[in-house]
Amino acid sequence: MSHAEPDTRPGFRITGWHVLAGVVGFFAVVIAVDVVFTVLAVRTFPGTVSVTPYEDGLLYNRKLARIAAQEELGWRAAAAAEPLAVSLEVRDRAGAPLSGLAVTGRLERPATEQDRKALTFREVSPGRYRAPAGGLSGAWDLTVEARDPAGRSLEAERRLTWP
């Protein structure tokens, strides 16, 4: 029978210094990656949303005034997507159809500024207006403005979906 000699070579043992080096190394990598991402984010977006914030605020105040005037009129609009057109129905506070309006609008994709379409509506029956839109598919945002001969106006926005 042969007798095996015990291995007297010292083996690798994990000590407290190894654990400390691993933890410090891990957090050093995490902090370095965070610093790189933060620097890249700040360089690519300086935080400026508008170069004319004061003027934008004035335009917004005017829009709020138009909305308040529109609420006083009590006009309501309902839009629908038809196979090749957009239909719009405009009624006054009492629910009576509003005739003789000049109605314009535009269609645009919700997520992009491409494929904007200008619309010109014509009255097809009292209070009901229609604009040809062509063969559309998917979701579109409709913005319309209806103005009567006295200068009173209605602005409305709707999301329409075609199959």
C-alpha positions in Angstrom: 0.0 0.0 0.0 1.3 3.4 -0.8 1.3 6.1 1.6 0.2 9.6 0.2 2.0 12.6 1.5 -0.1 15.5 2.7 0.0 18.6 0.5 2.0 21.2 2.4 1.6 23.9 -0.2 -0.4 26.9 1.0 -3.7 27.2 -1.0 -5.5 30.3 -1.9 -7.7 31.6 0.8 -10.1 34.5 0.7 -9.3 37.0 3.4 -10.9 40.2 4.6 -8.6 42.2 2.3 -9.9 40.3 -0.8 -13.5 40.9 0.2 -12.8 44.6 0.8 -11.0 44.9 -2.6 -14.0 43.3 -4.3 -16.6 45.6 -2.7 -14.5 48.7 -3.3 -13.9 47.6 -6.9 -17.6 46.9 -7.5 -18.6 50.4 -6.2 -15.8 52.1 -8.1 -17.1 50.6 -11.4 -20.7 51.6 -10.5 -19.7 55.2 -9.6 -17.5 55.5 -12.8 -20.4 54.4 -15.0 -22.8 56.8 -13.2 -20.3 59.7 -13.7 -19.9 58.9 -17.4 -23.7 58.7 -18.0 -24.2 62.0 -16.1 -21.6 63.8 -18.1 -23.0 62.5 -21.4 -26.6 63.5 -20.3 -25.6 67.1 -19.4 -23.5 67.6 -22.5 -26.4 66.4 -24.8 -29.2 68.2 -23.1 -28.2 71.5 -21.4 -31.7 72.0 -19.9 -32.9 74.7 -22.2 -36.4 73.9 -23.4 -37.1 77.2 -25.2 -34.9 80.0 -26.3 -37.8 82.4 -25.8 -39.5 81.5 -22.6 -41.0 84.9 -21.9 -42.6 85.1 -25.3 -43.9 81.5 -24.9 -45.5 82.5 -21.6 -47.3 85.4 -23.3 -48.6 83.2 -26.0 -49.8 80.7 -23.4 -51.6 83.5 -21.6 -53.3 84.5 -24.8 -54.3 80.9 -25.4 -55.9 80.8 -21.9 -57.8 83.9 -22.7 -59.1 82.3 -26.0 -60.2 79.2 -24.0 -62.1 81.3 -21.5 -63.8 83.2 -24.3 -64.7 79.9 -26.0 -66.1 78.6 -22.7 -68.4 81.6 -22.5 -69.7 80.9 -26.0 -70.6 77.4 -25.0 -69.9 75.9 -28.5 -69.1 72.2 -28.7 -67.5 70.2 -31.4 -67.6 66.4 -32.1 -65.2 64.9 -34.7 -65.2 61.5 -36.3 -62.9 59.5 -38.6 -64.6 58.4 -41.7 -63.0 56.1 -44.4 -61.7 58.9 -46.6 -62.7 62.0 -44.6 -62.9 63.8 -41.3 -66.4 64.9 -40.2 -67.1 67.6 -37.6 -70.3 68.6 -36.0 -70.5 72.0 -34.2 -73.3 73.0 -31.9 -74.1 76.0 -29.7 -74.8 76.0 -26.0 -78.5 75.0 -26.6 -77.5 72.1 -28.8 -78.5 73.8 -32.1 -76.3 73.3 -35.1 -74.0 76.2 -36.0 -74.1 77.0 -39.8 -72.0 79.2 -41.9 -68.7 78.7 -40.1 -65.3 78.9 -41.8 -63.6 75.7 -40.6 -60.0 74.8 -41.1 -57.9 72.1 -39.5 -54.8 69.9 -39.6 -54.0 66.3 -38.9 -50.6 65.3 -37.5 -49.2 62.1 -36.1 -49.0 62.0 -32.3 -45.4 61.1 -32.0 -43.8 62.9 -35.0 -44.0 66.1 -37.0 -44.0 64.2 -40.3 -47.0 63.7 -42.5 -48.9 66.9 -41.5 -52.1 67.3 -43.5 -54.0 70.6 -43.8 -57.7 70.2 -44.0 -60.4 72.5 -45.5 -63.9 71.7 -44.3 -67.1 72.5 -46.1 -70.6 72.4 -44.7 -72.5 69.3 -45.9 -75.6 70.0 -43.7 -76.5 72.5 -41.0 -73.7 72.3 -38.4 -72.0 69.4 -40.0 -68.7 69.8 -41.8 -66.5 67.4 -43.8 -63.0 67.5 -45.1 -61.4 65.0 -47.4 -58.4 63.3 -45.7 -57.4 60.5 -48.1 -56.7 56.9 -47.1 -55.3 57.2 -43.6 -54.5 54.6 -41.1 -53.5 54.7 -37.4 -53.8 57.4 -34.9 -53.8 61.1 -35.8 -54.3 64.3 -33.8 -56.9 66.7 -35.3 -56.8 70.4 -34.5 -59.7 72.5 -35.9 -60.6 76.1 -35.8 -64.2 77.2 -36.6 -64.9 80.9 -37.0 -68.3 82.6 -37.6 -68.7 85.8 -39.6 -68.8 87.9 -36.3 -65.2 86.7 -35.5 -66.1 84.4 -32.7 -64.2 81.1 -32.8 -63.9 77.6 -31.5 -60.6 75.7 -31.3 -60.8 72.0 -30.6 -58.3 69.1 -30.5 -59.2 65.4 -30.8 -57.4 62.1 -31.4 -58.9 60.2 -34.3 -58.0 56.6 -35.3 -58.4 55.0 -38.7 -58.2 51.2 -39.1 
